[in-house]
Amino acid sequence: RIDAAGRVTMPYQPAFHAGLTTATSLTSSTETQVVFNTTLYNVGSGYNTSTGRFTAPISGVYSFSGNILFNTSATVHRGLIYMHKNGVGFKSTQVALAGYAHCGGKFGVEMYLNAGDYVTVRVYSEGYGGAVYDSNEWTYWSGHLIG
């Protein structure tokens, strides 16, 4: 519910938790958007499983966090996880990827969004391809309005 002053009141506060059921293929040294294609919950319907975008329904400070699990055949290299706001890089996290198996990292950020602003997650695998692993348990993204 939104009160007369435009504040969202609990329990209708925008929030989502999105997962991945299909691996995202990565091209070597190319930034790729991850489209989390399923949701555990999507209060306010701000997350779109077709576009991979969270669009803020109202202005305010939002908190986002998640985990990306890379699947790569490289012995050691660097991976990056980016948060984009309206198509522009806002925050990145560097992950050391090592071994012939699954490696990953957590990411998180708080940001002010105006109503209609959108946020996406993008990844980069330096020097090697591979994929973002398709597991709701290990690859996910969530967010909610703080206030």
C-alpha positions in Angstrom: 0.0 0.0 0.0 1.2 3.5 -0.7 0.1 6.1 1.9 -1.0 9.7 1.1 2.6 10.9 1.3 3.7 8.4 -1.3 5.4 6.0 1.1 5.2 2.2 0.6 4.0 0.5 3.7 4.7 -3.1 4.8 4.0 -5.8 3.7 3.8 -4.4 0.2 7.3 -3.1 0.0 8.9 -3.9 -3.4 11.2 -7.0 -3.1 12.3 -9.8 -5.3 14.5 -12.9 -5.3 15.4 -14.2 -8.8 17.3 -17.4 -9.8 18.7 -19.0 -12.9 17.5 -22.3 -14.4 19.3 -22.0 -17.8 23.1 -21.4 -18.0 24.3 -18.1 -19.5 27.0 -18.7 -22.0 30.0 -16.3 -21.8 32.2 -15.1 -24.6 35.8 -14.5 -23.7 36.5 -11.0 -22.5 33.0 -9.8 -23.3 30.5 -8.3 -20.8 27.3 -10.3 -20.8 23.9 -9.6 -19.1 22.6 -12.3 -16.9 18.8 -12.8 -17.2 17.6 -14.5 -14.1 14.6 -16.3 -15.5 12.7 -17.4 -12.4 11.6 -15.8 -9.1 11.1 -17.2 -5.7 9.0 -14.0 -4.9 8.4 -10.7 -6.7 6.5 -8.4 -4.5 5.2 -5.5 -6.6 6.2 -7.2 -9.9 9.3 -5.0 -10.3 11.5 -7.8 -11.6 11.0 -9.0 -15.2 12.2 -12.6 -15.9 12.2 -11.9 -19.7 14.5 -8.8 -19.7 16.5 -9.4 -16.5 15.6 -6.0 -15.2 14.4 -4.7 -11.9 12.4 -1.5 -12.4 11.8 0.7 -9.4 8.1 1.3 -8.9 8.7 4.2 -6.6 11.7 6.4 -5.7 13.9 5.4 -2.8 17.0 3.6 -1.6 17.2 0.0 -2.7 19.5 -2.8 -1.4 20.7 -5.5 -3.9 22.7 -8.6 -3.3 23.4 -11.9 -4.9 25.9 -14.6 -5.9 27.3 -15.6 -9.3 28.8 -19.1 -9.9 31.0 -19.3 -12.9 31.7 -22.6 -14.7 35.0 -22.3 -16.6 37.8 -24.5 -17.9 40.6 -21.9 -17.1 43.2 -22.6 -14.5 43.3 -19.0 -13.1 41.8 -15.8 -14.4 39.6 -12.9 -13.4 35.8 -12.5 -13.4 33.8 -9.4 -12.8 30.3 -8.9 -11.7 28.7 -5.6 -12.6 25.5 -3.8 -11.4 24.2 -1.5 -14.1 21.7 1.4 -13.4 19.8 2.5 -16.5 22.4 0.7 -18.7 25.4 2.4 -17.2 27.9 0.6 -14.9 27.3 1.5 -11.2 29.2 -1.0 -9.1 31.5 -3.9 -9.9 33.0 -6.8 -7.9 36.1 -8.6 -8.9 36.3 -12.4 -8.5 39.4 -14.6 -8.8 38.4 -17.7 -10.8 40.7 -20.7 -10.3 40.5 -24.3 -11.2 38.6 -26.4 -13.7 35.4 -26.2 -11.8 32.9 -23.8 -10.4 34.1 -20.6 -8.8 32.1 -17.5 -7.9 31.5 -14.6 -5.7 29.0 -12.5 -3.9 28.0 -8.9 -4.8 25.9 -6.2 -3.2 25.2 -2.5 -3.3 22.7 0.0 -2.1 21.6 2.7 -4.6 19.0 5.5 -4.9 16.6 4.9 -7.7 13.9 7.2 -9.1 10.6 5.6 -10.1 11.2 4.0 -13.5 15.0 3.5 -13.1 16.1 0.0 -13.8 19.0 -2.2 -12.6 20.6 -5.2 -14.3 23.5 -7.7 -13.5 26.3 -8.2 -16.0 29.4 -10.5 -15.9 32.7 -10.6 -17.6 35.1 -13.5 -17.9 38.6 -12.3 -18.7 40.4 -14.3 -21.3 38.2 -17.3 -21.2 34.6 -18.2 -22.0 32.6 -20.5 -19.9 29.2 -20.0 -18.5 27.2 -18.7 -15.5 26.1 -21.8 -13.7 22.3 -22.5 -13.8 21.5 -23.2 -10.2 19.0 -21.3 -8.1 21.0 -22.3 -5.0 24.3 -20.8 -6.3 23.4 -18.1 -8.8 20.8 -15.6 -7.6 20.0 -12.0 -7.3 17.7 -10.2 -4.8 16.7 -6.7 -3.9 14.3 -4.7 -1.8 13.3 -1.1 -1.0 15.0 0.1 2.2 13.2 3.4 2.4 
